């Protein structure tokens, strides 16, 4: 693994936060005035097509965003429950073993897929140009991280991991595909749901906030929720990290 890949992985959370900030701020729009949100722009575009009213289009965009958040949260919690919150938070790649249970039977990177779906759901609160930049940059960065991790695991695990790669798709789940158990011994890890929920406080909280408050159609409130939920997740992360170090 190159030094650049190692640094990108080590500081991935900070890079994700930076991309979110750029998406929300869209600093290149300061001189051009406020252009609204992707939520409004997408709803207006659908409404102008004449197939549905603006009100129905707004509901449709809201439901799609909420679906992305729900699916993303499920993948994040499910994946973390099997992978372990310690591995998920680690600053360095872990290659002693790989997980082939839970969502990892159907897709090799459920956590990254979940993060991308969450990003898609939250992007409706950004200015259209900010959302476009954010989603493209997020996609590129996620793919770079995935490639780096796969090279690392291939070097550590050899043919066993190669068999797993041939059996399980990278990002688009195939529920009918053969699982890793037919080629490589699946992980014996059991899910730790409480730890996973605590580790994934942010996606759980923002999805609940969106489900309750989105129907007020007030993007400002939901942006505030994003900030509050992320702040709460940092506090929970710090507290649970102390607990893990203390042997709780």
C-alpha positions in Angstrom: 0.0 0.0 0.0 1.4 3.4 -0.9 1.9 6.2 1.6 -0.7 8.3 -0.2 -3.3 5.5 0.2 -2.4 5.0 3.8 -2.8 8.7 4.6 -6.1 8.9 2.7 -7.4 5.9 4.7 -6.0 7.3 8.0 -7.7 10.7 7.5 -10.8 9.4 5.6 -13.2 10.8 8.2 -11.7 14.3 8.0 -11.8 14.1 4.2 -15.4 13.0 4.2 -16.3 16.0 6.5 -14.4 18.3 4.3 -16.3 17.1 1.2 -19.6 17.6 3.1 -18.6 21.2 4.1 -17.7 22.1 0.5 -21.0 20.6 -0.7 -23.0 22.6 1.8 -21.1 25.9 1.5 -20.5 25.8 -2.3 -18.1 28.7 -1.9 -18.1 29.4 -5.6 -21.7 30.6 -5.4 -21.1 33.4 -2.9 -20.8 36.0 -5.6 -23.7 34.7 -7.6 -26.3 34.7 -4.8 -28.2 31.9 -3.1 -29.5 29.3 -5.6 -31.7 27.2 -3.3 -31.2 23.5 -2.6 -31.1 20.4 -4.8 -34.3 19.4 -3.1 -36.1 22.5 -4.6 -34.3 22.3 -7.9 -35.1 18.5 -8.4 -38.7 19.0 -7.4 -39.2 22.0 -9.7 -37.6 20.1 -12.6 -40.0 17.2 -12.1 -43.0 19.5 -11.8 -42.1 21.3 -14.9 -42.3 18.1 -16.9 -46.1 18.2 -16.6 -46.4 14.6 -15.4 -47.0 15.4 -11.8 -47.6 18.6 -9.8 -44.9 20.5 -7.9 -46.3 19.2 -4.6 -46.3 15.6 -5.7 -42.7 16.1 -7.1 -41.6 17.4 -3.8 -43.0 14.4 -2.0 -41.4 12.1 -4.5 -37.9 13.7 -4.1 -38.4 13.6 -0.3 -39.3 9.9 -0.3 -36.3 9.0 -2.5 -34.0 10.9 -0.2 -35.5 9.2 2.8 -35.2 5.8 1.2 -31.5 6.4 0.5 -30.9 7.4 4.1 -32.8 4.3 5.4 -30.9 1.9 3.2 -27.6 3.6 3.9 -28.2 3.4 7.6 -29.2 -0.2 7.5 -26.0 -1.1 5.6 -23.8 0.9 7.9 -25.3 -0.6 11.1 -25.4 -4.1 9.6 -21.8 -3.9 8.3 -20.4 -2.4 11.5 -22.2 -5.1 13.6 -20.2 -7.8 11.8 -17.0 -5.9 11.2 -16.7 -4.5 14.7 -16.7 -0.9 15.7 -13.0 -1.1 16.6 -12.0 -2.2 13.1 -14.4 0.3 11.5 -12.8 3.2 13.5 -9.2 2.1 13.0 -6.8 4.5 11.5 -4.9 1.7 9.8 -6.2 -1.0 7.5 -6.7 -4.4 9.1 -5.6 -7.4 7.1 -5.2 -10.3 9.6 -8.7 -11.6 8.5 -11.6 -10.4 6.5 -15.3 -10.7 7.2 -17.5 -12.8 5.0 -20.7 -12.9 7.1 -23.8 -10.6 7.3 -23.9 -8.1 4.5 -20.4 -9.1 3.4 -21.9 -12.3 1.9 -23.7 -10.1 -0.7 -21.4 -7.1 -1.2 -17.7 -6.6 -0.4 -18.1 -3.0 0.7 -21.4 -2.5 2.5 -20.0 0.3 4.7 -18.8 2.4 1.7 -22.1 1.7 -0.2 -24.0 2.8 2.9 -21.9 6.0 3.2 -22.6 6.8 -0.5 -26.3 6.3 -0.1 -26.3 8.5 3.0 -24.4 11.1 1.0 -27.0 10.9 -1.7 -29.8 11.4 0.8 -28.2 14.3 2.5 -27.2 16.0 -0.8 -30.7 17.3 -1.4 -30.0 19.9 1.3 -27.1 21.3 -0.6 -27.1 23.9 -3.4 -27.3 22.1 -6.7 -23.8 22.8 -7.8 -22.5 21.9 -4.3 -24.4 18.6 -4.4 -23.0 17.8 -7.9 -19.4 18.5 -6.7 -20.0 16.6 -3.5 -21.4 13.5 -5.1 -18.7 13.3 -7.7 -15.9 13.9 -5.2 -17.4 11.4 -2.8 -17.8 8.7 -5.4 -14.2 9.2 -6.6 -12.8 9.1 -3.0 -14.8 6.0 -2.0 -13.6 4.2 -5.1 -10.0 5.1 -4.3 -10.4 3.8 -0.7 -12.0 0.6 -2.0 -9.2 0.0 -4.4 -6.5 0.6 -1.8 -8.2 -1.7 0.7 -8.6 -4.5 -1.9 -5.0 -4.3 -2.8 -4.0 -4.4 0.8 -6.3 -7.4 1.6 -5.1 -9.2 -1.6 -1.5 -8.9 -0.4 -2.4 -10.1 3.1 -4.8 -12.9 2.4 -3.7 -14.0 -1.1 -5.8 -16.6 -3.0 -8.5 -16.8 -0.2 -9.4 -13.2 -0.7 -9.2 -13.5 -4.5 -11.8 -16.3 -4.3 -14.0 -14.1 -2.1 -13.6 -11.2 -4.7 -14.8 -13.6 -7.5 -17.8 -14.7 -5.5 -19.1 -11.4 -4.0 -19.6 -8.1 -6.0 -17.8 -5.0 -5.0 -20.7 -2.5 -4.7 -23.8 -3.7 -6.3 -25.3 -6.6 -4.2 -26.5 -9.7 -6.0 -28.8 -11.4 -3.5 -28.8 -14.6 -5.6 -25.0 -14.9 -5.9 -23.0 -17.6 -4.4 -21.7 -16.5 -1.0 -18.1 -16.6 0.1 -18.9 -19.7 2.1 -18.7 -21.8 -1.1 -15.1 -20.7 -1.8 -13.6 -19.2 1.4 -14.4 -20.0 5.0 -16.9 -17.3 6.2 -16.1 -15.3 9.2 -17.3 -16.7 12.5 -17.9 -13.1 13.8 -21.3 -12.6 15.5 -23.0 -9.3 15.1 -22.7 -6.8 18.0 -25.8 -4.7 17.4 -25.5 -2.3 20.4 -21.9 -1.4 19.6 -22.9 -0.9 16.0 -25.8 1.4 16.8 -23.5 3.5 19.0 -20.8 3.6 16.4 -23.3 4.6 13.7 -25.0 7.3 15.8 -24.8 9.8 13.0 -26.6 7.9 10.3 -29.2 6.6 12.7 -29.9 10.0 14.1 -30.0 11.9 10.8 -32.3 9.4 9.3 -34.7 9.6 12.2 -34.6 13.4 12.0 -35.3 13.4 8.3 -38.2 10.9 8.7 -39.8 13.2 11.3 -38.9 16.7 10.1 -38.7 16.4 6.3 -42.4 16.9 5.9 -42.0 20.5 7.1 -40.0 21.0 3.9 -37.6 23.3 5.7 -34.0 22.6 4.6 -32.6 25.0 7.2 -33.9 22.9 10.0 -32.6 19.7 8.5 -29.1 21.2 7.9 -29.1 22.2 11.6 -30.0 18.6 12.3 -27.1 17.4 10.3 -24.7 19.5 12.4 -26.3 18.5 15.7 -26.4 14.8 14.8 -22.7 14.8 13.8 -21.8 16.6 17.0 -23.7 14.1 19.1 -22.0 11.3 17.2 -18.6 12.7 18.1 -19.5 12.7 21.8 -20.8 9.2 21.6 -17.7 8.1 19.7 -15.5 9.6 22.4 -17.4 8.0 25.3 -17.6 4.6 23.7 -13.9 4.7 22.8 -13.1 5.4 26.4 -15.3 2.5 27.4 -13.6 0.1 24.9 -10.1 1.2 26.2 -11.3 0.6 29.7 -12.4 -2.9 28.9 -16.2 -2.3 29.1 
